[in-house]
Amino acid sequence: MTTADAHILAGAYTLDAVDDLERAAFTRHLGECPVCAEEVAGFRETAALLGTAAAAGPDESFRRNVLAEVSQTRQLPPRVAEPAVPARRTPWRRRAVIGLASVAAAAAVLAGGIGIGLDQSVSDRPAPVADGGAVTSAPDATTVRTTAVGGGSVSATASRQLGKVLVAARALPSLDAGHAYEVWLTGPGAPRSAGLVDPDGSVEAALPAGTDGVAVTIEPATGSLQPTTPSIAGLAVS
């Protein structure tokens, strides 16, 4: 699970609006991320407070007073827009309420029968690049290449000085609309997603210290938090 994936799942995890794979991955992440653990605790506290809220309508005397004032109050003229001022930081509790409200709305949509896939375009998965020239021209760049299972090939060009790796796919078999190729960085701990790659495309990603390899798997079209199928290509990164 990537850091961005973990953070965007905090609210959904609190409301139990995640699938089994996401729940297991996020539960492991909570033991390693005090920030997410604190956020989940805050969401749960706020959810409890929301559960105790009760709506109350105005009494009849209040209604009569308001209507009387309305009939006697002159409408103000339109206001000229003023220069915007920098937004102040929203208090934590208010952000928690807003976050829970957003998650609750998404959960309501799911309950109505509309499936929402995990949008990984907002995660830290990098966007495909045209050629990754900075990586390939780095003085310490090294390139390895392997034939992929089923046809085609995959190469990885790494630069430790730049802290980046460029993974390029060539002539991989086309997949149906429900699946895509996903690139993973391997090393100590669970594999880290580096993004989706086209059958003839490239993806550039940060190269964390300790990364010792690159793998490619076939995943759902929206991507996965962890590999769900055997890799079709594996490369050692020096």
N, C-alpha and C positions, 0 to 999 in steps of 0.2 A: 504494500500500500504506500503510495506517495504521500508526502506531507500535506499537499493541498487536498488530496482525496480524503485524508483523515479529518482535516478541519471542516470540510463541508458536510461531513457525515455526523458531526456532533449533535446537531438538533434532531436529525432524523433518528439517530440512535436513541436519544432520550425518549422520543415518542414511539419507539419500537416500529419505525416505518422503514426498516431495512430488511434485506433478505438474509438468509442464513450465512452466506459467504461474507457479506459485508459486516454482519454482526460479529462473526468470529474474528475477522481481520481487525475490526475496530477495537474489540475487547483486548486483543493482544497489544494494540497500539496504546491503549489507555495506561498500561503498565509502564510504558516508556516515555509518555508525554505528559508532564504535570500540567501543561497549559490546557490540553484537551480535557484532562481529568477535572480541573477546576471549572472549565466551561460547562461540562456535563452536569456537575454538581449544582452550578448556578441555574442551569436550565430546569433541573428537577425541582429546585426550590421555587422558581418562578411558576412552573406548571402547577405546583401545589397551591400557590397563592391564587392563580387563575381559577383553580377548581373551587375555591371558596368564595369567589365573587358572586354577587347576586344583583340582578337588575331591579330597579325600583322606579316606578313612574311618578311624576309630580302629582301633588295633591291638587284638588279642584281650585283652591284659593290661589295657588301659585299660577295655575293656567289662566285664571281670570285676570290676575295682575299683569301677566305678560301680554295678553291680548289688549288690555287697556293701554299699556305703554306703546305697543305697536301702532295703535291708531293715532297716537299723539306724537310719535317720533319722526322727525324729518329725515329722509334718506340722504346719506352723505354723497357728495359728488365723487366721481372716479378719482383715484389717487395716481399720481405720476410715479412710475417705477423709479426706485432709488438704486444707486450702485450696490451691487451685492457685497456683503461682508463675508469674510472667511467663516466657514461653519465651525462652530465649537464642537469639541469632542462630546459625543452623546454619552450620558452616564451609562455605566455598565448594566444596571438593572433594566433601563429602558431598552438597551440593545438586546438584552436577553428576551424581553417581552416581544420585541419586533421579530427576533429570530424564531421564537416559538410560534408566533402567529403565522409566519411564512411557511414553516414546516407543517403546521396544522392545516393550512390551506392546501398544500401539496398532498397531504394525507387524505383530505376530503375528496380531492380529485381522483386519487387512487381508489378510494372506497366506492366512487361512482362508476368504476369500471374502465377508466381511461388509464392505460399503462404509460408510465413515464420512465424512460431509460435513463441511466446515469449519464449526465452530460459531462464528458471528460474534456470538452473543449475549453473549460475554464480551469482545469487542473494544471499542474506544472509540466504536463507533457508538451514537449516543444513542437512547433509547427514544422512541416517538411521544408527543407531548403533546397535550392537549385543545385549547388555544387559543393558547398562547404569549403570554399577556397582557402579560408584562413587556416583551417585544420590541415588540409592536404599540403599546404606550403610551409607549415611550421617546421623549424629545423630538427625537431625531435620526432616528427611524425613517423609512425610505423603502420603498415597496412597488411592485413591478413585477409584471406579469401577462402571460401569453402563452397562446395556444391550442396545445394539444398535437397532435402528429401522430396521427391516428386518432380524435380526439375528446376532449372534456374540456379542462381548463385547468390551469395551474400558476402559482402566485404565490410570490414571495419577499419577505419583509419583513426588512430588515437594520438593525441598530443598531451602529455602530462604537463608540459609547460603552460599550455592554454587551458588545461583542465576540461577538454572537450573530446568527444568522439563522434565521428561521422559514419553512420551505417547506411550502406547502399544495397538495394535489392535489384537484381537484374533477371528479367524473364521468369519470374516466379509464376506458377499457374494462377489463372484468374479464379477468384472466389465468387460465390453467390452474394447477393445483396445483404444477407444476414451475417456475413463473416468478414474478417479483416486480418491482416498480418500485424502482429504486435511485437515490438522490440523490447528486450529485457536486458538490464545490466546485472550481472551476477557477481557474487563475492560473499563476504561474511553476512549472515542474515538472509532475509527473504529477498528474492529478485525485485528489482526496482524498474518500473515501466519507464521506457524512454520514448514512448509514443507509438502511433500507428504508422505503417509504411505501405506505400503502394507496391504492386508487383514489380514496377519499374520506377522506383522512387528512392528518395533519401530522407533521412531524419538525423538532425544534429542534436546532441544532448550534452549536458554537463557530465563530467567524468569524476565522480567522487573518489576520494582516496580509498584504496582497498578494492576497487573494482578490478576483477581479474578476467572477466569474460563478457561476451555478448551472445544472446540467444534470440531466436525468432520462433514464435508459436502462432497457431491459428486460433483466434478468439472471436467472440461476438463482435458485430460491427461497431458497437460503442466502446469496445475495449473491456479489459478485466482488471480487477485489483491485484490478482495474482494469476500466474499461468494456470490454465485449466486443461491443456493438452500437451503431449510430448513435443519438444522442440523439433523443428524441421531443419534447423541450422544452429551450430554452436561454434564460437570462435574464442580463442584465448587472446586477451588483450595484455600487452606488455607495458 
